[in-house]
Amino acid sequence: MFRSFGPMEIGLVLLIILIIFGVGKLPQVGGAIGNGLREFRKASHGEGEGESKVDARAGALPPTSDKAAKS
């Protein structure tokens, strides 16, 4: 029923993606796909069980200065 993808099919898919997203958005789309794959691999290998450094920093309160604390 399905046959393997050849160069013509891959080229057609890439052309459709180029038309839909445009040249300016392709780096952003590629980066988002790459980040998604990286997170999926981390989760599938069990590396994402604890909080990541980014999550830990996002939940922390910003440092306060003495001037702001006294007012």
Residue frames as qw, qx, qy, qz and C-alpha x, y, z in Angstrom:
[[0.000, 0.886, 0.463, 0.000, 0.00, 0.00, 0.00],
 [0.100, -0.970, 0.165, 0.150, 2.65, 2.52, 1.06],
 [0.840, 0.320, -0.101, 0.427, 6.00, 2.63, -0.63],
 [0.569, -0.439, -0.120, 0.685, 9.15, 4.26, 0.67],
 [0.134, 0.948, 0.084, -0.276, 9.65, 7.96, 0.17],
 [0.738, 0.274, 0.207, 0.582, 11.90, 8.84, -2.71],
 [0.332, -0.173, -0.001, 0.927, 13.66, 12.11, -3.50],
 [0.108, -0.389, -0.459, -0.791, 10.64, 13.47, -5.40],
 [0.491, -0.662, -0.550, -0.135, 8.28, 12.95, -2.46],
 [0.545, -0.484, -0.264, 0.632, 10.70, 14.49, 0.03],
 [0.227, 0.040, 0.211, 0.950, 11.25, 17.46, -2.30],
 [0.249, -0.541, -0.538, -0.596, 7.50, 17.93, -2.66],
 [0.549, -0.668, -0.471, 0.176, 7.00, 17.91, 1.11],
 [0.469, -0.335, -0.081, 0.813, 9.82, 20.44, 1.58],
 [0.067, 0.257, 0.377, 0.887, 8.35, 22.68, -1.13],
 [0.386, -0.662, -0.548, -0.335, 4.93, 22.61, 0.53],
 [0.570, -0.593, -0.334, 0.461, 6.51, 23.47, 3.90],
 [0.354, -0.090, 0.120, 0.923, 8.40, 26.35, 2.27],
 [0.114, -0.454, -0.473, -0.746, 5.19, 27.69, 0.72],
 [0.498, -0.684, -0.526, -0.086, 3.21, 27.41, 3.97],
 [0.579, -0.655, -0.202, 0.441, 5.75, 28.90, 6.37],
 [0.278, 0.949, -0.081, 0.126, 7.82, 31.12, 4.10],
 [0.681, 0.397, -0.376, 0.488, 11.56, 31.64, 4.10],
 [0.080, -0.630, 0.358, -0.684, 11.59, 33.87, 7.18],
 [0.744, -0.420, 0.234, -0.464, 9.91, 31.35, 9.48],
 [0.891, 0.188, -0.412, 0.005, 11.89, 28.24, 8.49],
 [0.350, 0.371, -0.666, 0.544, 14.70, 28.73, 11.06],
 [0.432, -0.287, 0.436, -0.736, 12.12, 29.19, 13.83],
 [0.910, 0.007, -0.089, -0.406, 10.17, 26.12, 12.73],
 [0.756, 0.302, -0.547, 0.196, 13.36, 24.05, 12.53],
 [0.082, 0.388, -0.631, 0.667, 14.46, 25.21, 15.96],
 [0.653, -0.211, 0.281, -0.671, 11.09, 24.39, 17.48],
 [0.938, 0.111, -0.267, -0.192, 11.14, 20.91, 15.95],
 [0.557, 0.379, -0.616, 0.408, 14.70, 20.37, 17.19],
 [0.203, -0.357, 0.559, -0.721, 13.81, 21.47, 20.72],
 [0.826, -0.103, 0.077, -0.548, 10.78, 19.21, 20.71],
 [0.880, 0.212, -0.424, 0.025, 12.83, 16.22, 19.61],
 [0.299, 0.414, -0.641, 0.573, 15.48, 16.97, 22.23],
 [0.467, -0.287, 0.436, -0.713, 12.87, 17.15, 25.00],
 [0.920, 0.028, -0.127, -0.370, 11.25, 13.93, 23.77],
 [0.731, 0.302, -0.564, 0.238, 14.59, 12.10, 23.85],
 [0.010, 0.389, -0.619, 0.682, 15.34, 13.38, 27.34],
 [0.680, -0.179, 0.271, -0.658, 11.94, 12.27, 28.57],
 [0.930, 0.132, -0.263, -0.220, 12.18, 8.87, 26.91],
 [0.631, 0.299, -0.598, 0.394, 15.59, 8.21, 28.49],
 [0.629, -0.626, -0.439, 0.145, 14.42, 9.35, 31.91],
 [0.469, 0.093, -0.187, 0.858, 16.68, 12.38, 32.12],
 [0.156, -0.454, -0.128, -0.868, 13.78, 14.76, 32.67],
 [0.530, -0.479, -0.696, 0.072, 12.59, 13.28, 35.96],
 [0.370, -0.541, -0.342, 0.673, 13.87, 16.14, 38.14],
 [0.186, 0.939, 0.164, -0.237, 13.57, 19.83, 37.58],
 [0.698, 0.416, 0.083, 0.576, 15.84, 21.17, 34.91],
 [0.404, -0.226, -0.156, 0.873, 18.06, 24.18, 35.51],
 [0.072, -0.285, -0.331, -0.897, 15.77, 26.39, 33.45],
 [0.507, -0.584, -0.553, -0.311, 12.69, 25.35, 35.44],
 [0.593, -0.467, -0.419, 0.504, 14.48, 25.91, 38.74],
 [0.257, -0.082, 0.003, 0.963, 15.55, 29.40, 37.71],
 [0.204, -0.413, -0.476, -0.749, 12.09, 30.27, 36.40],
 [0.559, -0.620, -0.537, -0.119, 10.47, 29.48, 39.75],
 [0.538, -0.266, -0.348, 0.720, 12.99, 31.39, 41.84],
 [0.042, -0.945, -0.279, 0.164, 12.25, 34.87, 43.09],
 [0.506, 0.678, -0.098, 0.523, 14.35, 37.67, 41.65],
 [0.549, -0.193, -0.401, 0.707, 17.01, 39.06, 43.96],
 [0.123, -0.937, -0.298, -0.135, 15.93, 42.16, 45.86],
 [0.411, 0.442, -0.282, 0.746, 18.13, 45.11, 46.59],
 [0.306, -0.321, -0.597, 0.668, 18.39, 46.75, 50.01],
 [0.129, 0.057, -0.034, -0.989, 16.77, 49.95, 48.68],
 [0.513, -0.208, -0.562, -0.614, 13.65, 48.10, 47.53],
 [0.543, -0.312, -0.757, 0.188, 13.39, 46.20, 50.83],
 [0.225, -0.235, -0.433, 0.841, 13.58, 49.38, 52.95],
 [0.211, -0.083, -0.205, -0.952, 10.87, 51.29, 51.05]]
